[in-house]
Amino acid sequence: MTYDLYIGDRTFSSWSLRAWLLFEKFNIPFKTHLVGLYAGTYRSELAPLPPARTVPAVRTPEGHVLSDSLAIAETLAERHPEFALYPADPAARALARSITAEMHSSFLALRSDCPNMITHVWDGFVPSDAVRADITRIEALWALAKEQYGQDGPWLFGAYTIADAFYAPVAMRITAYDLPINADSQAYVERHLKDPAFVAWREASRAETYDPWPYPMELGRKPWPGDMG
């Protein structure tokens, strides 16, 4: 029983990363299909998959199409209860669903000012007050989950869940733009950066090149953590 997962460029597509992590981290069989998000061919490539118009998109083994990352996450949790994509405890599950949904719908300043990318760290980026407010809220959510339900493991709810997959690109943005966070949040970010699945995604992204760069900034570039030397 294999799913088909359609993703965009690994360098930039944060939503693709979220869906890919769900399959990869929970060992759900899938086949990856890369569509030309930045080449401009993705609309024609997704045309056989209505209602999908963006990535990620998933075709289930039965041929049903899912066209949104949250729909993908919820469907996988429903279809595969044996993998515990959400926490088993009802209270923890409620919080995990809440903070996942908030990530899906919120933090627009962070998304707008800090386009997702995984190649380098911008040197000298100054976050706006709106971005700082988004980070403050994110840190509060992470702290709440860890304090209440994360004592038995390194992730927000101890074991890895959908919530962690949805916040993985936030860890990427915090790193790429060198955003100020507290020590506990930094430890959680570093957990993502060192996670074997995340590392594999970034290694695969190295084959992607862009000229010109889609999101130019008049800033210097520093190496991504772990790339030094």
C-alpha positions as CSV (number, residue, x, y, z in Angstrom):
1,M,0.0,0.0,0.0
2,T,2.0,2.9,-1.4
3,Y,1.1,6.6,-1.5
4,D,2.2,9.0,-4.2
5,L,3.6,12.3,-2.8
6,Y,4.0,15.3,-5.1
7,I,6.5,17.9,-3.8
8,G,8.1,21.1,-5.0
9,D,11.7,22.2,-4.8
10,R,13.3,21.0,-1.6
11,T,15.3,24.2,-1.3
12,F,12.3,26.4,-0.8
13,S,9.0,24.4,-0.4
14,S,8.3,24.3,3.3
15,W,4.9,22.8,2.9
16,S,6.4,19.9,0.8
17,L,8.8,19.3,3.6
18,R,6.0,19.0,6.2
19,A,4.2,16.3,4.2
20,W,7.4,14.4,3.3
21,L,8.4,14.3,6.9
22,L,5.1,12.6,7.9
23,F,5.7,9.8,5.5
24,E,9.5,9.5,6.2
25,K,9.3,9.7,10.0
26,F,6.5,7.3,10.4
27,N,7.7,4.8,7.8
28,I,4.5,5.0,5.7
29,P,5.3,3.6,2.2
30,F,5.4,6.3,-0.4
31,K,6.9,7.3,-3.8
32,T,8.1,10.9,-4.3
33,H,7.3,12.9,-7.4
34,L,9.1,16.2,-7.9
35,V,7.2,18.9,-9.8
36,G,8.6,22.1,-11.2
37,L,7.4,24.6,-8.6
38,Y,10.1,27.1,-9.6
39,A,10.4,26.0,-13.2
40,G,6.7,26.9,-13.7
41,T,5.5,23.5,-14.8
42,Y,3.8,22.4,-11.6
43,R,0.3,23.4,-12.8
44,S,0.4,21.1,-15.8
45,E,2.1,18.4,-13.8
46,L,-0.7,18.5,-11.1
47,A,-3.5,18.8,-13.7
48,P,-4.2,15.0,-13.5
49,L,-4.7,15.3,-9.7
50,P,-7.8,17.5,-9.1
51,P,-8.4,19.4,-6.9
52,A,-4.6,19.8,-6.3
53,R,-3.2,23.1,-7.6
54,T,-0.3,23.4,-5.2
55,V,2.2,21.2,-3.4
56,P,2.2,19.0,-1.5
57,A,-0.4,16.7,-3.0
58,V,-1.0,13.1,-2.2
59,R,-2.7,10.3,-4.1
60,T,-3.7,7.5,-1.8
61,P,-3.4,3.8,-2.8
62,E,-7.1,3.9,-3.6
63,G,-6.6,6.9,-5.9
64,H,-8.0,9.6,-3.7
65,V,-6.3,13.0,-3.9
66,L,-5.4,15.2,-1.0
67,S,-4.3,18.7,-1.9
68,D,-3.3,20.4,1.4
69,S,-0.7,19.6,4.0
70,L,-3.2,19.7,6.9
71,A,-5.6,17.4,5.0
72,I,-2.7,15.1,4.3
73,A,-1.7,15.0,8.0
74,E,-5.2,14.4,9.3
75,T,-5.9,11.7,6.8
76,L,-2.7,9.9,7.6
77,A,-3.5,10.0,11.3
78,E,-7.0,8.7,10.6
79,R,-5.8,5.9,8.3
80,H,-2.8,4.8,10.3
81,P,-3.6,4.9,14.1
82,E,-1.0,2.3,14.7
83,F,1.7,5.0,14.0
84,A,0.5,7.5,16.6
85,L,1.0,10.6,14.4
86,Y,-0.8,12.5,17.1
87,P,-0.3,11.8,20.9
88,A,-2.5,9.1,22.3
89,D,-3.5,11.1,25.4
90,P,-6.6,13.1,24.5
91,A,-5.4,16.3,26.2
92,A,-2.0,16.1,24.5
93,R,-3.7,15.3,21.2
94,A,-6.0,18.4,21.5
95,L,-3.0,20.7,22.1
96,A,-1.0,19.0,19.3
97,R,-3.9,19.6,16.9
98,S,-4.3,23.2,18.0
99,I,-0.7,24.2,17.6
100,T,-0.5,22.4,14.3
101,A,-3.5,24.2,13.0
102,E,-2.1,27.5,14.2
103,M,1.1,26.9,12.3
104,H,-1.0,26.1,9.2
105,S,-3.0,29.4,9.4
106,S,-0.8,31.9,11.2
107,F,2.6,33.5,11.5
108,L,2.2,35.5,8.2
109,A,4.9,38.0,9.0
110,L,7.5,35.2,9.5
111,R,6.4,33.6,6.2
112,S,6.4,36.9,4.3
113,D,9.6,38.4,5.6
114,C,11.6,35.2,5.8
115,P,11.1,33.1,2.6
116,N,11.9,29.5,3.4
117,M,15.2,28.2,2.1
118,I,17.8,25.7,3.3
119,T,21.1,26.6,1.6
120,H,22.8,29.2,3.9
121,V,22.3,31.7,6.7
122,W,21.7,35.4,5.9
123,D,24.3,37.6,7.7
124,G,22.8,40.7,9.3
125,F,19.0,40.1,8.8
126,V,17.0,42.4,11.2
127,P,13.6,41.0,12.0
128,S,10.6,43.3,12.1
129,D,8.5,43.8,15.2
130,A,5.8,41.6,13.5
131,V,8.3,38.8,12.9
132,R,9.5,39.1,16.5
133,A,5.9,38.8,17.7
134,D,5.4,35.6,15.6
135,I,8.6,34.1,17.2
136,T,7.4,35.0,20.7
137,R,4.1,33.2,20.1
138,I,5.9,30.2,18.6
139,E,8.2,30.0,21.5
140,A,5.3,30.1,23.9
141,L,3.5,27.2,22.1
142,W,6.7,25.2,22.1
143,A,7.3,25.8,25.8
144,L,3.7,24.9,26.6
145,A,3.8,21.6,24.8
146,K,7.2,20.7,26.2
147,E,6.2,21.6,29.8
148,Q,2.9,19.8,29.8
149,Y,3.6,16.7,27.6
150,G,7.2,16.6,26.4
151,Q,9.1,15.3,29.4
152,D,9.6,11.8,28.0
153,G,11.4,12.7,24.8
154,P,13.2,15.4,22.7
155,W,10.2,16.5,20.7
156,L,7.3,18.8,21.6
157,F,5.2,15.9,22.9
158,G,8.1,13.6,23.8
159,A,7.8,11.3,20.7
160,Y,7.7,12.8,17.2
161,T,4.3,13.9,16.0
162,I,2.5,15.9,13.3
163,A,3.2,19.0,15.3
164,D,7.0,18.6,15.0
165,A,6.7,18.0,11.2
166,F,4.7,21.2,10.9
167,Y,7.2,23.3,12.9
168,A,10.3,21.8,11.1
169,P,10.3,24.7,8.5
170,V,10.0,27.2,11.3
171,A,13.3,25.7,12.7
172,M,14.6,26.2,9.2
173,R,13.6,29.8,9.0
174,I,14.9,30.6,12.4
175,T,18.3,29.2,11.3
176,A,18.4,30.7,7.9
177,Y,17.6,34.2,9.2
178,D,19.5,33.8,12.5
179,L,16.5,34.9,14.4
180,P,16.9,35.4,18.2
181,I,15.4,32.7,20.4
182,N,15.8,31.5,23.9
183,A,18.0,28.5,24.9
184,D,15.2,26.0,25.1
185,S,13.9,26.9,21.7
186,Q,17.4,26.8,20.2
187,A,17.8,23.2,21.5
188,Y,14.5,22.3,19.8
189,V,15.7,23.9,16.6
190,E,19.0,22.0,16.7
191,R,17.0,18.8,17.2
192,H,15.4,19.4,13.9
193,L,18.6,20.3,12.1
194,K,20.3,17.1,13.3
195,D,17.4,14.8,12.7
196,P,18.4,12.2,10.0
197,A,15.2,12.8,8.0
198,F,15.8,16.6,7.9
199,V,19.4,16.0,7.0
200,A,18.4,13.7,4.1
201,W,16.0,16.3,2.8
202,R,18.7,19.0,2.8
203,E,21.2,16.7,1.2
204,A,18.7,16.0,-1.6
205,S,18.2,19.8,-2.0
206,R,21.9,20.3,-3.0
207,A,21.2,19.1,-6.5
208,E,18.9,22.1,-7.0
209,T,20.5,25.3,-8.5
210,Y,19.0,28.7,-9.2
211,D,20.2,31.6,-11.4
212,P,19.0,34.2,-10.5
213,W,18.2,33.5,-6.9
214,P,14.4,33.7,-6.3
215,Y,14.6,35.7,-3.1
216,P,17.5,38.1,-3.3
217,M,18.7,40.1,-0.2
218,E,21.4,42.7,0.1
219,L,23.1,40.7,2.9
220,G,26.1,38.5,3.2
221,R,25.9,34.8,3.5
222,K,27.1,32.5,6.2
223,P,27.4,28.7,6.1
224,W,24.5,26.6,7.2
225,P,25.2,25.0,10.6
226,G,27.3,21.9,10.0
227,D,28.6,23.1,6.7
228,M,31.6,24.9,8.2
229,G,34.9,23.4,7.3
